[in-house]
Amino acid sequence: MSLIKKLHNKQATETKMISTSIKIPQVMDEIISDLAVFFDSTKQEVILDLLSDAIDNYKAEEKKLLEQQENEIDEDENSSITNQENIAINHNYFLLNTCKRYSIDDHYFMINNGYAAAFDDGYKQQIERIKKGDVVFLYANGKGISGYGIASGQTIKIEHDGVPENCYYQVLEDYQLLDTPLKAKDIRDICSRTPVFLKTLSKINKKDGQIIYNNLNN
């Protein structure tokens, strides 16, 4: 949606707002002020809409990049790899973000119980990508990989926030809750390709998945 359309169709939202401060060039501030006058809006609303458009564009580009990375990973999966724990070569590795910054309750639902879960349309369906025997690393923002286990392959659908079947999850067998999470920096250091940390569920190539798994078991 264009900035003009957004400003002409403003709606009140219940989104929690926080304060932040940045310094911008004077010429940019003047442009924002002119836009606010032109659209009979406030500078804050103009800035929010500009940021919203920028974030939407970023997400679109990120989605393309993620799809490209996962296609490259699939192409690399022809090599025969087994680890010392005899995890079969046809099993995949996934990094699941617990989305701690959005809901601490959902985060603990996963971490404390050993569940690979996702919530809401467009996200919960990702859990159905996980098959029996796949290794799932639970990644907490700001902490790192905080737990991991072997997927059961059975997706359970339950109510969440009053919405039926708004949560999809799988039980992680042989689940290990880590006293010391494996930080993002350490993951980048040991992997040949940096995993995607911010996506709800991202596939890790088998070579790097095995490296992470073995590192957690040492």
N, C-alpha and C positions, 0 to 999 in steps of 0.2 A: 504494500500500500504506500502511495506517495505521501510526502510530507503534507502537501496541500489537502489531500483527502483526509488524512489523520486529523489535521487541525480543524477541518470543517465538520468532523464527526467525533468530536471529543466526548468521552464518556467518563463518568466518575468510576473509579475502581477502588477495591478494598486492599490493594497491594500495599504491604508494609513498606514505608519509605524510610530511608536513612539519610543522614547528612554527610556530605563529603565536600572537599574544596580543592579546586585546581586553578592554576594560573594559565590564562590563554592570551594570545597576542591581542593587542588593542583592536586591530583591524577585524579580527574574528568576532570580538565582542560587539563591535559596531554593526556587523552584518546580522548577528543574532538579535540585536535590539531593533534593527530595521524590520526583520522578519516578524518579530513580536508585534510591532505596530501595524504592519501590513495585514496580518491575520487576526488582529484584535485578540492577541493571546499574551501569555507571560513569557519572559525569557526562560524560565524553568521548563515550561511546557515545550518550547521550541527545542531546547537542549535535549530533553528527554526523547522527543520524537526523532531528532537527528541521531542520537545514540541508538535508539531502537532500530532505525533503518540500517545503521552500520553493523549492529549485532546480527540482524537478519541476514545481511550480505555475508558476514563472516561465517555464520552457521551454514549457509548454502555452499560456500567454498570449502569449509571444513568437511561437509558431507561428501563432496566430490573427492577430496583427498583421502578420506577414510575408505571410501569404496575402492579407490585405486590401490591403497595399501593392502586391503583385504584380498583383492584380486591377485596382487603380487604374492601374498602369503600362500594363497591356494596353489599358485603355480610352483611354489617351492616345496610343496608337500609330497613330492614324488620320492624324496630320499627316504631310505629306511633308517629309522631312528628308534632305538629302544634304550631305556635307562635301567639302572641297577634295580629298580623296584618292579621291572617287567610291565610297565604300562604299555599297552599295545600301540603299535604305530598308527593305527587308524583312529586313535583318540586325539581330540583336539584340546587346546589350552585356551582359556578365556580369562580376561581381566574384567571383573564386574565392579563398577563404582557404586558404593553404598549411598551416594548422594547425601552424605552427612550434613552438608551445609543447608540442605533444604528441609530435612526432617531427621532429627536426632533419634526419634522413636523408631523410624524405619531402619535407620542405621543399626541400632541395637537389636532390632528384630532379626536382622541378618547375622550380625557378628556373634551375638550371644547364643543363637540357636543353630548356627551352621546352615543357614538358608541362602540360596542364590535367588534373589527376588527383585522384581521391578513392579512399578506401579503406574497406573493411568494408561489410557490409550496412546499408542505410538511408542510406548516404552515397555509395557508389560509383555507384549508379544515377543520381545527379544529373548525371553527365557526359553521359548520353544526352539530356539536355535541350538540349545545345549542338549547333547545326547548322553545316553548312559555311558559312564566311564570317562567322560570328559573331565579334565581338571579345571576347577574354577578358583581363581584367586580373588578374594574380596579386598578391594582397594578403598581405603578411607581417605578422603581429601585432607591434606595437611599431616597425615600420619604415614601412609604407605600401605603395603599389603599387610592386613591385620589377621587374616585367617584364610584357610584354603581346605579344599576337600574334593572328593570324587562325586560327580553328579549321579543321582539316582536314575535320571532319565524320565521320571514321572513328574509332569507339571501339575501342580495343585493350584486351583483357583479359589480365592476366598474374597470376602467383603473387605473393603478398605475405605475409610472415611465415609461410611454410609452407602457406598456404591457397590452393588453385587459384582463379584468376580473382577474387582478392580486391582487385585494383587495376584500376580502369577509367581509361584516359587517352586524350587526343587530342593529337596533335602540333600545336603552334602555329606556323603558317607566318609568315614575315617577323618572326620573334620578335626582340624588343628587350629586352635586359637593361639595366636602368637603373643608372647609377653613383650617381645620387641619387634614392632612392625618393620618390614623391609621398605626403606624409604625410596621415594622416586629417584633420587640421585643415585642411590646404590643400584637400583634396577637399570637405569641408563648405563651405568658403568659396566655391568656384566652382560648386557644384551647387545647383539649386533644391530638391532633395529629398535628404536625407542617405542615402547608400547603407547597406545593412546589412552591417557589417564582420564580425560574428561568425559568420554563417551560412556553411556550407560553400560554397554557390553561391547568389548572389542576382542577380536581374535588375535592370538599371539602365534607367531610361527613356531613350529614344533621344536626347532633347535633352541630358540630362546626360552620357550616354555619349559623345556627340559632343564635348561640351565637354572632358571628361577626355582623350579621344583627341587632340584638337587641342592641348591644353595639353602633352601629352607629346611632341608632334611639333614644338613651337616651340623 
